[in-house]
Amino acid sequence: MALSGTRDDSYTVANLLDEVFTHLQVKRGGNPISSVQAANGIAALKGMLRTWSVKGINLHLWQDQTVT
């Protein structure tokens, strides 16, 4: 997915998991992933984000503001 500088609030973890499982060929066609696959995908995502945080890769949105 290319970053366009726009924000899409409708993109969810479910969308991400659907794309990942399709890309990995775990899911084929229009069939939804199972609840077990979703739970495993969420656990893997949380673990990955936790590891990034421990390694100092922060994914927070920083916004410069002037305080007067």
C-alpha positions as CSV (number, residue, x, y, z in Angstrom):
1,M,0.0,0.0,0.0
2,A,1.5,3.3,-1.0
3,L,1.2,6.2,1.3
4,S,-0.5,9.1,-0.3
5,G,-0.5,11.6,2.6
6,T,-4.2,11.2,3.1
7,R,-5.9,9.5,6.1
8,D,-8.6,7.0,5.7
9,D,-10.4,6.4,9.0
10,S,-12.5,3.6,7.5
11,Y,-9.4,1.3,7.2
12,T,-9.6,-1.2,10.0
13,V,-7.6,-4.1,11.5
14,A,-10.1,-6.3,9.8
15,N,-9.2,-4.7,6.4
16,L,-5.5,-5.2,7.2
17,L,-5.9,-8.8,8.1
18,D,-8.0,-9.5,5.1
19,E,-5.3,-8.1,2.8
20,V,-2.5,-9.9,4.6
21,F,-4.2,-13.3,4.6
22,T,-5.1,-12.8,0.9
23,H,-1.5,-11.8,0.1
24,L,-0.1,-14.8,1.9
25,Q,-2.7,-17.0,0.1
26,V,-4.2,-18.2,3.4
27,K,-7.5,-16.8,2.2
28,R,-8.8,-17.2,-1.3
29,G,-11.7,-15.7,-3.1
30,G,-14.4,-13.8,-1.3
31,N,-14.5,-16.1,1.7
32,P,-14.0,-14.2,5.0
33,I,-11.2,-15.3,7.4
34,S,-12.3,-17.4,10.4
35,S,-12.5,-16.0,13.9
36,V,-9.4,-18.2,14.9
37,Q,-7.4,-16.7,12.0
38,A,-8.6,-13.2,13.0
39,A,-7.5,-13.7,16.6
40,N,-4.2,-15.1,15.5
41,G,-3.6,-12.2,13.2
42,I,-4.5,-9.6,15.9
43,A,-2.1,-11.4,18.3
44,A,0.7,-11.3,15.7
45,L,0.0,-7.6,14.9
46,K,0.1,-6.7,18.6
47,G,3.4,-8.6,19.1
48,M,4.9,-6.9,16.1
49,L,3.9,-3.4,17.3
50,R,5.2,-4.2,20.8
51,T,8.5,-5.3,19.4
52,W,8.8,-2.2,17.3
53,S,8.1,-0.1,20.4
54,V,10.8,-1.9,22.5
55,K,13.3,-1.3,19.7
56,G,12.4,2.4,19.7
57,I,10.3,2.6,16.6
58,N,7.5,4.9,17.6
59,L,4.3,5.0,15.5
60,H,2.8,8.0,17.2
61,L,1.5,10.9,15.2
62,W,3.5,14.0,16.1
63,Q,2.0,17.4,15.4
64,D,3.9,20.7,15.9
65,Q,1.9,23.3,17.7
66,T,2.6,26.8,18.9
67,V,1.5,27.5,22.4
68,T,0.9,31.1,23.3
